[in-house]
Amino acid sequence: MSELVLRTLVDGEDAQRILAAKAPGLAVTSAKLRHHPFAGFVFEVPQLAGRIAQAHALVDYYSGKAFVTDPWQVQDAQAGQRMNLVADPNWNTIDFDTARERAKALLSTAALRRARLAWRGGIREKSSIAKVWKPNWVIEAKLEGKSYRIMVDGLNGGYFFIGS
C-alpha cells in the first residue's frame, strides 16, 4: 500500500475546546481540517520473554520529525474523497529512506529506555507507507486583539502556534 488516510479523532469542536482550556478568551474565527503528508512505518519490536510487539511511527516529510503513534485508524475511501489535502509543494526536507531511518532510530531508543539492560535490539520493519495523510486542524483565532494561527493535531489534540 502506498497511501492511506488516517481517521480524524479530534473533531473541530474538540480542537477549539482544547485551545479554550489553555487560553480563556480565545475567539476562534475559523477552523479548517487539512491533511498533511507523512511517511508511515510499522515495526516489530522485541519485548521481554521473547514476545514481539508492534509499534507505529509517522515521520513528517517537512520537519523530519518522527512520532510514535497509537495503531492507526484508517478513514474509509468514500470519506477520503472530500478531504482538504495539502499539496506537496516540493519543500520536503527528507526523503522516504531518511524517514525510515528516523522512525527506526526513534523506536530503537524508546525500546531501549523501556527495557533498559534487558533489551537486545532487533527492531524489524513490518510495513511502510509512502504517504499517510494525517489530519490537522488549522485554527485562526484572536486573543486580546492579536491574531494567531494554531495547528491542532487531529489524532491526539496536541497543538503548536504556526503564526501570529
Secondary structure by P-SEA (a helix, b strand, c coil): ccbbbbcccccaaaaaaaaaaacccccccbbbbbbbbbbbbbbbbbcccbbbbbbbbbbcccccbbbbbccccccccccccccccccccccccccaaaaaaaaaaaaaaaaaaaacccccccccccccccccbbbbbbcccccccccbbbbbccccbbbbbccc
